[in-house]
Amino acid sequence: MSAREAILKRLRERTDGPLEAPESDFAVMTGRGWTAQERLERFERWIGSVHGEVIHVGRDDWTEALAEVLRDKGVQRLALGREHPVAAAAREALAGGDVELVAADRDIETWQREQFESVGAGLTSTGGGIAETGSLWLWPTPDEPRLLSLVPPIHIAVLDAESLEDTLHDVMARHDWAAGMPTNALLVSGPSKTADIEQTLAYGVHGPRELVVLVRHA
C-alpha cells in the first residue's frame, strides 16, 4: 500500500464521522449598499487611478465612440470575435472602413505571430464590473479568447453600466460561480503593469499598455 493509499484509508475509516466545512461569515465581503451612481463613480475612480480610461456612451451609439477611439489611437487592425453581440455590432459598424477587422476565433498557432506583431487593439465584451476595486470581469470563450485582452497593446472593453456590482463576492453570488465558474475567469484592473526592483511602476511590459472601457448607458 502506498503512502497516498494509506492516508486515504485512514480518512475513510474515521471514527468521528465525515469532515464538514466550517460555517463561514462573508459579511465583511459584501453588504456595501451603494447606489447605482455610487457604484459607477467608485468604479471609474479606482480604474482611473491605474491609468484605465473610461468613456461613457449610449446603448445605441456606442460603436460611434469605438470608431473614434480607434481613429484617435491610430489603430489600423482590430482583433475581435464574431458571434457575441458586442463583436457583431462592432463588425457591422466598422465594415468597409479604414480599420482591418481580424478574426480572433482561430487556433492561436495559426496567428500567434500576427497577434503579437501587427494587431493594434483587441475588443472584448465583459461580464460586468466591480465597484470596490475598479475591476472588469471577463469569461473568455472560443469566440472571444482571453488573449484578446492580454496581448494587443490596447484593450477596449465594453461594459454595461447596470452590470456593475459592489464587490467580487457579490459577483460570485449573483452569477452563481460556485455552480459553473469558468477555468479562465479574468479580472482586469487597468492596463498591464509591473514594478522592478527599484519599485518603479511601468505599464505595458507584459500586456496591454492601455485599457479603454466603453461604459454603455441605457
N, C-alpha and C positions, 0 to 999 in steps of 0.2 A: 504494500500500500504506500502510495506517495505521500509526501507531506501535505499536499493540497487535499488529497482524498481524506486524510486523517482529520484535518481541520473541518472539512465539510461534514464528516461523520459525527464529530463532536457537536457541531451546531445542530444537526438534525436530531440528536439524541438528548438535547437539553431537557432537564427535568423541571425547569421553572417556567415552561411554556414558551411560545414563539416570541421573537423580538417584535416590538411595536414602535412605531415612530412616535417620538415625544410630541406633546402639544406645543404648538408654536404660535407666538403672538406677533402678527405682522403689522400691528397698529402703527409702529414707527415708520413704516414704508408706504403708508397710504393716508387717506383722510385729509388731504390738504384743503379741500373745499374751495378751490379757486374758481372764479367765474371764467367763462369762455374768453373774455377780453383779457383777464389777468393771465390766463394760460398763454395766450398769444404774445403778450408783452414779455413775459418771462422767457419764453422760447426764443424770441427774437433777440433779447438782451444777451442771453447766455451763448447762443450760437454766434452772435456778432462779436462777442468778446474774444473768440478764437478765429477771427477773420472769415467767418461764414457770411455770405451776402444774402439778404432776404429781400425779395421783390414781391409786393402784393399785386395780385392780378384777379381779374374776374373769371368766373367759371366759363364764360362763353368766348372770351377773347384772350385767353392765356397764351395761345400759340403765337399771337402777335408779339407779346413780350418775349417769348422764346426766340423768335426770329431777330428781335432787336438785340438780345443778349449775344446771340451768335455773331451778329454783324459787328457789335461793339468790341467783341473779344477776338475778332478775326478768325473765327472757326470756319474752316473750309470742309472738314469731314466730321460728321456726327455719327457716332455709333448708337444704335437703339434697337429695340425689339420690333416685332411685327404685330403680335396678337393683343397685347394689353391695350385697353382704350387710350391710355396716355400716348403710347407709341403710335397707335393707329391714327390718332388725331394729329400728332406731330408730322407724321408722314404725309398726310393729306394736305396739311397747311404748307409744308416746305417743298412739296413735289414741284419739279420744274424750276426751282430757284438756284441760287449760286452755291448752296451747301450740298455736298455729296452725302447721301444717306447710306450708312454702312450697316448691313445686317449683322446682328450680334448672335443670332441663333445658329451658330456653326461650331463645329469641333474646334477647340482652341488651337490644336496643332495646325489647322489649315490657315489660320490667320493671326498667329501669335506675333510674328514679326511686324505685320501690318498694324496690329493694335498698339504695340509699344512705340512704333516709329512714326506713324502718319495719321493717326486719329487724333483730332483736336479736342474732342469732348465726348462724354458719354451721358446719355439721357436715361433716367430711370423714374419709375413711379415709386411711391413709398407706401408702407402700411399705415403710417401715422407718425406722430412726433411725441416727444416727452418734454413737457414744460420745465420740469425741475432741473434738467441737465442741458437743455438746448440740444437734444439729440433727435435724429431721424431713425426709424427702424424700417428695414427692408427685408423682404422674403425673396431671395433670388429664385428664379425659375429658368428652365431651358430657354425661354423667350427673352428673359432679362437676367443673364448670368451675373454673378457677383463681380466679375472683372469689369463690368461696365462702370461700376462705382469705385473701383480700386486702381485701375491702370491709366486711363486717359488723364491728361494734365488738368482738365476741367470736368468736374462732376456737376451736372444740372439735375436737380431732383424736384419733382412735382409733389406738393403736399397740400391736401385739403384741410382747410383751417379747422373744420369740425372734427377732424380725426386726431387732434391733439389730446393727450391725456396728461394728468398731473405728474405721475411717477411711472417708473418701469414696472412696479408691482401692479399698478392699475392696468397697464397694457397687457401684462401676462394674464391677469384675472379676466379682463373684459373679453379677450380673444381666446381664452382657454388654451394657453400654450401648453399646459400640462397634458392635454389630450392629443396635441398634434404639433409640437414645436418642431420647426424645420431644422435640419442639421446645419444650415448656413444662415441662420438669422443674423443680420448685420445691424450694428448700432453705429451711426455716423454722427460725430460731434465736431463738425468743422472739417477743413481740408487736412491732408496728411501733415503730421508734424513730428519732430523728434528733437532731442537736445543732446549735444555732445558732452564730453567730459567737463568742459568749461561752463556747462549749463546755458549755452546759447541756443535759443529756440529757432529752429529752421523749418520752413514749410515746403512741402512738395518733394521731399527727398525720397520717400518710399511710396508715393502715390500722388493723387491729385494735389496740385498746388492751390487750386481754387475750388470752392463749393458755392454754388448758386442755388438757392431754394426759391422756387416759384410757389408762393402760398396762394392757393385758389380760394376765393370767397364766392358764396352764392349770390 
